[in-house]
Amino acid sequence: MTTTGANRWAVLAVLAGALAVISLDNTIVNVALPVLQQELDATTSQLQWVVDAYSVMFAGTLLLAGALGDRFGRRRALLIGLVIFGSASLAAGFANHALTLAVFRALMGIGGAFIMPSTLSILTQVFTDRRERAQAIGIWAATAGAAVAVGPIVGGLLVEYVSWHAIFWVNPPLVVIGILATLRYVPESLDPSKPRLDPLGAILSTVGLVALVVTVIEIPDSGINPLTITSSIATVVFLSAFVWWELRAPRPMLPMSLFRSRLFTVSVICVALVYAALMGMMFFLPQFLQLVQGNTPVESGLSMLPGAGGMLIASLFSPRVAERIGTRTTVLIGFLLVTVGFGVAAFMDAGSPYVLVGGSLGIIGFGLGMVLPQATNGVLAATPPERAGIGAAVNDGMSELGGSLGVAILGSLLALGYRNEIEARIAAAGDAINTIPASVVESVRESLAAGSIAVQQLAPDLATPIREAAGQAFVSGMTAALLVGGGLTLLGLVLAWWLFPAKVERVEE
């Protein structure tokens, strides 16, 4: 498939627009979590599922979606994804319970699973020149990263000036525009060999991934019980069976031979680690800004701008930097910046000035923008062009899986840290807490979000001690989560130094 002249860049604009819509939805919900907690009476675990249901189903169905795109047409898969995503988003705006909202978010994730790998695999077919393709991938990655970071700003504006329902109702009009533009500009492409599908592989991978995230989310709240034991066993059984089957399937959904490439393996691991740290931080930072520091949804959303700006700028320049100093060096610098950013953020407390918050976000965003285009290009460089849909699906699947596990792991660490610290804070407050109704204190013990709602019933002078205790406990848990997030990116730095090639010379044609 050849697309010449300005048409290539028109195709890229359409693909980037479709990608922006689904990437925006990764974080647009985060800034609304305190409002959802209040209006839908949601627990912390339910809030995690509102965020993670999207990513889990996205990651769980990506390989199947990529295979269907290779087999039946990538533009067709993109259009199907847009229809599913837009319809589910419209329905999500009418949800009246957290679990109902999580179900519609899961359907949105399935739609996103058809959209995201289609955009990347079509891009690789349209841009055949090595330098142009690297530049296009940089723009593609910048769009995804900027949309993730801008999501809280858009969400804050909609929550504060319209309602939380609007964060879902904004998507259908954008989807309609995306469908019309796709029909007008985007060419069709597919694997000419029309590979057979692998339904057993799709079932095994989806069930295994969902069970994995269920285990990580539920253990901190529920401990060892029948649900977490069952999900743990299901994780091991189904993911092991998936690997076993893919090694023997006549036409595997995920060719395990791809992982024999050092470049492919280290690239997908880097993508997963970066998104785990990023999405985990994006889960709890809006809660810190609103519930601890007292910002409005709009203010907390705008606070994310340094991260969005840093990622956008670095993503655009990353391909040129890599040509000059090498791929490995570029990735190492990016990981180092992200790790330093998390280390700086770990010094935040309830009274931290914005310069500390914004500065750490800017450093993290710039580092992410250095890493992601190079890691994505590494995945595509190691993938045969006829399996571009699968290569794109693995790249996107690892980002979503990494993101969902980041929310689950860092969110669970935050919850554990909060619960471990809140008792000590309540005891330290002494008599000032004894005059507060027991029901309010119990709500504070459950979570900061639940406690903030209950504390609103109290007079200001009575509320101050318990609010300060809850804020300090939240910061304690957040610090632990930030240090672990920095540890993940430090691991990425070590792996990149060890395994990433000095330079990715070309993307295979």
C-alpha positions as CSV (number, residue, x, y, z in Angstrom):
1,M,0.0,0.0,0.0
2,T,1.4,3.4,-1.0
3,T,0.2,6.8,0.0
4,T,2.0,9.7,-1.4
5,G,2.5,13.4,-0.8
6,A,0.4,15.3,1.7
7,N,-2.0,12.4,1.9
8,R,0.4,10.6,4.3
9,W,0.2,13.4,6.7
10,A,-3.6,13.7,6.4
11,V,-3.8,10.0,7.3
12,L,-1.5,10.6,10.3
13,A,-3.7,13.4,11.4
14,V,-6.8,11.2,11.3
15,L,-5.0,8.3,13.1
16,A,-3.6,10.7,15.7
17,G,-7.1,12.1,16.3
18,A,-8.6,8.7,16.9
19,L,-5.7,7.8,19.2
20,A,-6.2,11.0,21.1
21,V,-9.8,10.2,21.9
22,I,-9.0,6.8,23.5
23,S,-5.8,8.0,25.2
24,L,-7.7,10.9,26.7
25,D,-10.1,8.5,28.3
26,N,-7.3,6.7,30.1
27,T,-7.1,9.7,32.5
28,I,-10.1,11.9,32.0
29,V,-11.9,9.9,34.7
30,N,-9.2,10.3,37.3
31,V,-10.0,13.9,38.2
32,A,-13.6,12.9,38.7
33,L,-12.9,10.1,41.2
34,P,-13.7,12.2,44.3
35,V,-17.0,13.2,42.8
36,L,-17.8,9.7,41.7
37,Q,-17.0,8.5,45.2
38,Q,-19.7,10.9,46.6
39,E,-22.4,10.6,43.9
40,L,-22.2,6.9,43.3
41,D,-21.2,5.9,46.9
42,A,-18.2,4.0,45.6
43,T,-15.5,2.2,47.6
44,T,-11.8,2.6,46.9
45,S,-11.8,-0.9,45.2
46,Q,-14.8,0.1,43.0
47,L,-13.0,3.3,42.0
48,Q,-9.9,1.3,41.0
49,W,-12.2,-0.9,38.9
50,V,-13.8,2.2,37.2
51,V,-10.2,3.2,36.1
52,D,-8.9,-0.4,35.5
53,A,-11.9,-1.9,33.8
54,Y,-11.1,0.1,30.7
55,S,-7.4,-0.9,30.7
56,V,-8.0,-4.5,31.6
57,M,-10.4,-5.2,28.7
58,F,-8.3,-3.0,26.4
59,A,-5.2,-5.2,27.2
60,G,-7.2,-8.4,27.2
61,T,-8.7,-8.0,23.8
62,L,-5.8,-6.2,22.0
63,L,-4.1,-9.3,20.6
64,L,-7.4,-10.6,19.1
65,A,-8.2,-7.1,17.7
66,G,-4.8,-6.9,16.1
67,A,-5.2,-10.3,14.6
68,L,-8.7,-9.5,13.3
69,G,-7.3,-6.3,11.7
70,D,-4.5,-8.2,10.0
71,R,-7.0,-10.8,8.7
72,F,-10.0,-8.6,7.7
73,G,-8.6,-5.1,7.3
74,R,-7.1,-2.6,9.7
75,R,-9.3,0.3,8.6
76,R,-12.3,-1.9,9.1
77,A,-11.1,-2.7,12.6
78,L,-10.6,1.0,13.3
79,L,-14.2,1.8,12.3
80,I,-15.6,-1.0,14.4
81,G,-13.6,0.2,17.4
82,L,-14.9,3.7,17.0
83,V,-18.5,2.6,16.9
84,I,-18.1,0.4,20.0
85,F,-16.2,3.1,21.9
86,G,-18.6,5.8,21.1
87,S,-21.7,3.8,21.9
88,A,-20.3,2.5,25.3
89,S,-19.2,6.0,26.2
90,L,-22.7,7.4,25.6
91,A,-24.1,4.7,27.8
92,A,-21.5,5.3,30.6
93,G,-22.8,8.8,31.0
94,F,-26.2,7.3,32.2
95,A,-24.6,4.9,34.8
96,N,-26.1,5.2,38.3
97,H,-23.7,2.8,40.1
98,A,-20.0,2.4,40.2
99,L,-20.1,-1.2,39.0
100,T,-22.4,-0.3,36.1
101,L,-20.0,2.4,35.1
102,A,-17.1,-0.1,35.3
103,V,-19.0,-2.4,32.9
104,F,-19.5,0.4,30.3
105,R,-15.8,1.4,30.8
106,A,-14.9,-2.2,30.0
107,L,-16.9,-2.0,26.8
108,M,-15.1,1.2,25.9
109,G,-11.8,-0.7,26.5
110,I,-12.9,-3.3,23.9
111,G,-13.6,-0.5,21.4
112,G,-10.2,1.1,22.2
113,A,-8.5,-2.3,21.6
114,F,-9.7,-2.2,18.0
115,I,-8.7,1.5,17.6
116,M,-5.2,1.8,19.0
117,P,-3.3,-1.0,17.2
118,S,-5.1,-0.2,14.0
119,T,-3.7,3.4,14.1
120,L,-0.1,2.2,14.6
121,S,-0.2,-0.6,12.1
122,I,-1.8,1.6,9.4
123,L,0.9,4.2,10.1
124,T,3.7,1.7,9.5
125,Q,2.1,0.7,6.2
126,V,1.6,4.4,5.0
127,F,5.1,5.7,6.0
128,T,7.7,3.5,4.3
129,D,10.6,5.9,4.5
130,R,12.7,5.2,7.6
131,R,13.1,8.8,8.7
132,E,9.5,9.8,7.9
133,R,8.3,6.7,9.8
134,A,10.4,7.6,12.9
135,Q,9.0,11.1,12.8
136,A,5.4,9.9,12.4
137,I,5.9,7.5,15.3
138,G,7.2,10.4,17.4
139,I,4.1,12.4,16.6
140,W,1.9,9.3,17.3
141,A,3.6,8.8,20.7
142,A,3.4,12.5,21.5
143,T,-0.3,12.5,20.7
144,A,-0.9,9.5,23.0
145,G,1.2,11.0,25.8
146,A,-0.2,14.5,25.6
147,A,-3.8,13.2,25.6
148,V,-3.1,11.1,28.7
149,A,-1.7,14.1,30.4
150,V,-4.4,16.6,29.2
151,G,-7.2,14.2,30.2
152,P,-7.3,15.5,33.8
153,I,-7.6,19.1,32.5
154,V,-10.5,18.3,30.3
155,G,-12.0,16.2,33.0
156,G,-11.7,18.9,35.5
157,L,-13.4,21.5,33.3
158,L,-16.3,19.2,32.5
159,V,-16.8,18.0,36.1
160,E,-16.6,21.5,37.6
161,Y,-18.7,23.4,35.0
162,V,-21.0,20.6,33.6
163,S,-21.1,17.3,35.5
164,W,-19.2,14.0,35.7
165,H,-21.6,12.6,33.0
166,A,-20.1,15.0,30.5
167,I,-16.7,13.3,30.6
168,F,-18.3,10.4,28.7
169,W,-20.8,12.4,26.6
170,V,-18.0,14.4,25.0
171,N,-16.7,11.3,23.2
172,P,-19.6,10.4,20.8
173,P,-19.4,13.6,18.7
174,L,-15.6,13.2,18.4
175,V,-16.1,9.6,17.4
176,V,-18.5,10.6,14.6
177,I,-15.9,13.0,13.2
178,G,-13.3,10.3,13.4
179,I,-15.5,7.8,11.5
180,L,-16.1,10.3,8.7
181,A,-12.5,11.3,8.5
182,T,-11.4,7.6,8.4
183,L,-13.8,6.9,5.6
184,R,-12.5,9.9,3.7
185,Y,-8.7,9.6,4.2
186,V,-7.5,6.3,5.6
187,P,-6.7,3.5,3.1
188,E,-7.4,-0.2,3.8
189,S,-4.5,-2.6,4.5
190,L,-4.3,-6.2,5.7
191,D,-2.0,-9.2,5.8
192,P,-2.1,-10.6,2.2
193,S,-1.8,-14.2,3.5
194,K,-5.1,-13.7,5.5
195,P,-4.0,-15.7,8.5
196,R,-6.3,-18.0,10.4
197,L,-7.6,-16.7,13.7
198,D,-6.6,-18.1,17.1
199,P,-9.8,-18.0,19.3
200,L,-8.4,-20.3,22.0
201,G,-5.4,-18.0,22.4
202,A,-7.7,-15.0,22.7
203,I,-9.8,-16.7,25.4
204,L,-6.8,-17.9,27.4
205,S,-5.0,-14.5,27.3
206,T,-8.1,-12.4,28.1
207,V,-9.2,-14.6,31.1
208,G,-5.6,-14.7,32.4
209,L,-5.0,-11.0,32.2
210,V,-8.3,-10.1,33.8
211,A,-7.6,-12.6,36.7
212,L,-4.2,-11.1,37.2
213,V,-5.6,-7.6,37.7
214,V,-8.4,-8.9,39.9
215,T,-5.9,-10.5,42.2
216,V,-3.7,-7.3,42.5
217,I,-6.7,-5.0,43.1
218,E,-8.6,-7.2,45.6
219,I,-5.8,-8.7,47.8
220,P,-5.1,-5.4,49.7
221,D,-8.9,-5.0,50.5
222,S,-10.0,-8.6,50.9
223,G,-6.9,-10.4,51.8
224,I,-6.6,-14.2,51.2
225,N,-10.2,-15.3,50.6
226,P,-12.0,-17.6,48.0
227,L,-12.1,-14.8,45.4
228,T,-8.4,-13.9,45.5
229,I,-7.3,-17.5,45.8
230,T,-9.4,-18.4,42.7
231,S,-8.2,-15.4,40.7
232,S,-4.6,-16.2,41.6
233,I,-4.9,-19.8,40.4
234,A,-6.7,-18.6,37.3
235,T,-3.9,-16.2,36.5
236,V,-1.2,-18.9,36.7
237,V,-3.3,-21.6,34.9
238,F,-4.6,-19.4,32.0
239,L,-1.5,-17.4,31.3
240,S,0.7,-20.6,31.4
241,A,-1.8,-22.3,29.1
242,F,-1.7,-19.3,26.8
243,V,2.1,-19.5,26.4
244,W,1.9,-23.3,26.0
245,W,-0.7,-23.0,23.3
246,E,1.0,-20.2,21.4
247,L,4.2,-22.3,21.2
248,R,2.2,-25.1,19.5
249,A,-0.6,-23.3,17.6
250,P,-0.4,-23.6,13.8
251,R,-1.0,-19.8,13.4
252,P,-0.5,-18.3,16.9
253,M,-2.2,-15.0,17.8
254,L,1.1,-14.0,19.5
255,P,4.1,-15.6,17.8
256,M,6.5,-16.4,20.6
257,S,9.3,-16.2,18.2
258,L,9.0,-12.4,18.4
259,F,10.4,-12.6,21.9
260,R,13.6,-14.2,20.6
261,S,14.5,-10.7,19.4
262,R,16.3,-8.8,22.2
263,L,15.0,-5.5,20.7
264,F,11.4,-6.6,20.7
265,T,11.5,-8.0,24.3
266,V,13.3,-5.0,25.9
267,S,11.1,-2.5,24.0
268,V,7.8,-4.0,25.2
269,I,9.1,-4.3,28.8
270,C,10.2,-0.6,28.7
271,V,6.7,0.4,27.5
272,A,5.0,-1.6,30.2
273,L,7.2,-0.1,33.0
274,V,6.8,3.5,31.8
275,Y,3.0,3.2,31.7
276,A,2.8,1.4,35.1
277,A,4.6,4.3,36.8
278,L,2.7,7.0,34.8
279,M,-0.8,5.6,35.2
280,G,-0.3,4.7,38.9
281,M,0.7,8.3,39.6
282,M,-2.2,9.7,37.6
283,F,-4.6,7.6,39.7
284,F,-3.7,9.2,43.1
285,L,-2.2,12.6,42.2
286,P,-5.6,14.2,41.4
287,Q,-6.9,12.9,44.8
288,F,-3.9,14.5,46.5
289,L,-4.4,17.8,44.8
290,Q,-8.2,17.9,45.5
291,L,-8.6,16.2,48.8
292,V,-5.4,17.0,50.6
293,Q,-4.4,20.4,49.1
294,G,-8.0,21.6,48.5
295,N,-7.8,22.3,44.7
296,T,-10.9,22.3,42.5
297,P,-11.2,19.7,39.7
298,V,-10.1,22.4,37.2
299,E,-7.1,23.5,39.3
300,S,-6.0,19.9,39.7
301,G,-6.4,19.2,36.0
302,L,-4.4,22.3,35.1
303,S,-1.7,21.2,37.5
304,M,-0.9,18.4,35.1
305,L,0.1,20.7,32.3
306,P,3.9,20.5,32.9
307,G,3.7,16.7,32.4
308,A,1.7,17.1,29.2
309,G,4.0,19.8,27.9
310,G,7.2,17.9,28.7
311,M,5.9,14.7,27.1
312,L,4.7,16.5,23.9
313,I,8.0,18.4,23.4
314,A,10.3,15.5,24.2
315,S,8.3,13.1,22.0
316,L,8.6,15.4,19.0
317,F,12.4,15.8,19.4
318,S,13.2,12.2,20.5
319,P,13.7,10.8,17.0
320,R,16.2,13.5,16.1
321,V,18.0,13.1,19.4
322,A,18.2,9.4,18.9
323,E,19.7,9.9,15.4
324,R,22.4,12.1,16.9
325,I,23.3,10.3,20.2
326,G,21.9,6.8,19.7
327,T,18.8,5.0,20.7
328,R,20.1,3.4,23.9
329,T,21.5,6.7,25.2
330,T,18.2,8.5,24.5
331,V,16.2,5.8,26.3
332,L,18.6,5.9,29.3
333,I,18.3,9.6,29.6
334,G,14.5,9.3,29.5
335,F,14.4,6.7,32.2
336,L,16.8,8.6,34.4
337,L,14.6,11.7,34.1
338,V,11.5,9.8,35.0
339,T,13.2,8.2,38.0
340,V,14.5,11.5,39.2
341,G,11.0,13.0,38.8
342,F,9.5,10.3,41.0
343,G,12.2,10.8,43.5
344,V,11.4,14.6,43.7
345,A,7.7,13.9,43.9
346,A,8.3,11.6,46.9
347,F,9.2,14.8,48.9
348,M,5.7,16.2,48.5
349,D,3.6,16.7,51.6
350,A,0.2,18.3,52.4
351,G,1.7,21.8,52.3
352,S,4.1,21.5,49.4
353,P,4.2,24.5,47.0
354,Y,3.1,23.9,43.4
355,V,6.6,24.3,42.1
356,L,7.5,20.9,43.6
357,V,4.4,19.3,42.1
358,G,4.7,20.9,38.7
359,G,8.5,20.5,38.6
360,S,8.3,16.8,39.2
361,L,5.6,16.4,36.6
362,G,7.6,18.3,34.0
363,I,10.7,16.1,34.6
364,I,8.6,12.9,34.4
365,G,6.8,14.1,31.3
366,F,10.0,15.0,29.5
367,G,11.5,11.6,30.4
368,L,8.5,9.7,29.1
369,G,8.6,11.6,25.9
370,M,12.3,10.5,25.4
371,V,11.5,6.8,26.1
372,L,8.2,6.0,24.4
373,P,8.9,6.8,20.7
374,Q,12.1,4.8,20.8
375,A,10.5,1.9,22.6
376,T,7.6,1.9,20.1
377,N,9.9,2.1,17.2
378,G,11.9,-0.8,18.6
379,V,8.8,-3.0,18.8
380,L,7.9,-2.2,15.1
381,A,11.5,-2.6,13.9
382,A,11.5,-6.2,15.3
383,T,8.1,-7.1,13.8
384,P,7.6,-8.5,10.3
385,P,5.6,-6.0,8.2
386,E,2.8,-8.5,7.4
387,R,2.2,-8.9,11.2
388,A,2.2,-5.1,11.8
389,G,-1.2,-5.4,13.5
390,I,0.1,-7.9,16.0
391,G,3.3,-5.9,16.6
392,A,1.2,-2.8,17.3
393,A,-1.2,-4.8,19.5
394,V,1.6,-6.1,21.6
395,N,3.0,-2.6,22.0
396,D,-0.4,-1.2,22.9
397,G,-1.3,-4.2,25.0
398,M,1.8,-3.8,27.1
399,S,1.1,-0.1,27.7
400,E,-2.4,-0.8,28.8
401,L,-1.5,-3.9,30.9
402,G,1.4,-1.9,32.4
403,G,-1.0,1.0,33.1
404,S,-3.7,-1.2,34.7
405,L,-1.1,-3.0,36.9
406,G,0.4,0.3,37.8
407,V,-3.0,1.6,39.0
408,A,-3.6,-1.7,40.8
409,I,-0.2,-2.0,42.5
410,L,0.5,1.7,43.3
411,G,-3.2,2.2,44.2
412,S,-3.1,-0.8,46.5
413,L,0.2,0.4,48.1
414,L,-1.4,3.8,48.7
415,A,-4.5,2.2,50.3
416,L,-2.3,0.0,52.5
417,G,-0.1,2.8,53.6
418,Y,-3.1,5.0,54.4
419,R,-4.7,2.3,56.5
420,N,-1.5,1.6,58.3
421,E,-0.8,5.2,59.1
422,I,-4.3,6.5,59.8
423,E,-4.6,4.8,63.2
424,A,-1.4,6.3,64.4
425,R,-2.5,9.8,63.2
426,I,-5.9,9.4,64.9
427,A,-4.2,8.3,68.2
428,A,-1.8,11.3,67.9
429,A,-4.6,13.7,67.6
430,G,-5.9,12.6,71.0
431,D,-8.8,14.5,72.5
432,A,-9.5,16.5,69.4
433,I,-10.7,13.3,67.7
434,N,-12.8,12.0,70.6
435,T,-15.4,14.7,70.1
436,I,-16.0,13.7,66.5
437,P,-18.9,11.3,65.7
438,A,-17.8,7.6,65.5
439,S,-19.4,7.2,62.0
440,V,-17.2,10.0,60.7
441,V,-14.0,8.5,62.1
442,E,-14.9,5.1,60.6
443,S,-15.3,6.8,57.2
444,V,-11.9,8.4,57.6
445,R,-10.4,5.0,58.5
446,E,-11.8,3.5,55.2
447,S,-10.3,6.0,52.8
448,L,-9.4,9.7,52.3
449,A,-12.2,10.1,49.8
450,A,-14.9,8.5,52.0
451,G,-13.6,10.5,55.0
452,S,-13.6,13.8,53.1
453,I,-17.3,13.3,52.3
454,A,-18.1,12.5,56.0
455,V,-16.0,15.4,57.4
456,Q,-18.1,17.9,55.4
457,Q,-20.9,17.4,58.0
458,L,-18.7,18.8,60.7
459,A,-18.1,22.4,61.8
460,P,-14.8,23.8,60.5
461,D,-13.0,23.9,63.9
462,L,-14.1,20.3,64.6
463,A,-13.2,19.1,61.2
464,T,-9.6,20.4,61.1
465,P,-7.9,17.8,63.3
466,I,-9.4,14.7,61.5
467,R,-8.9,16.3,58.1
468,E,-5.2,16.9,58.8
469,A,-4.8,13.4,60.2
470,A,-6.3,11.9,57.0
471,G,-4.2,14.1,54.8
472,Q,-1.0,13.1,56.5
473,A,-1.9,9.4,56.3
474,F,-2.7,9.8,52.6
475,V,0.7,11.5,52.0
476,S,2.4,8.6,53.8
477,G,0.8,6.0,51.5
478,M,1.5,8.2,48.5
479,T,5.2,8.5,49.3
480,A,5.5,4.7,49.4
481,A,3.7,4.4,46.1
482,L,5.9,7.1,44.5
483,L,9.1,5.4,45.6
484,V,7.9,2.1,44.1
485,G,7.0,3.9,40.9
486,G,10.5,5.3,40.8
487,G,11.8,1.8,41.4
488,L,9.9,0.5,38.3
489,T,11.5,3.1,36.1
490,L,14.9,2.5,37.6
491,L,14.4,-1.1,36.7
492,G,13.6,0.0,33.2
493,L,16.9,2.1,33.1
494,V,18.9,-1.0,34.1
495,L,17.2,-3.2,31.5
496,A,17.7,-0.6,28.7
497,W,21.4,-0.2,29.6
498,W,21.8,-4.0,29.5
499,L,19.6,-5.0,26.5
500,F,18.7,-2.0,24.3
501,P,20.9,-1.8,21.1
502,A,23.1,1.3,20.8
503,K,21.1,2.3,17.7
504,V,18.0,1.1,15.9
505,E,19.3,1.5,12.4
506,R,16.1,0.9,10.5
507,V,12.5,-0.2,10.6
508,E,12.2,-3.4,8.6
509,E,10.3,-2.9,5.4
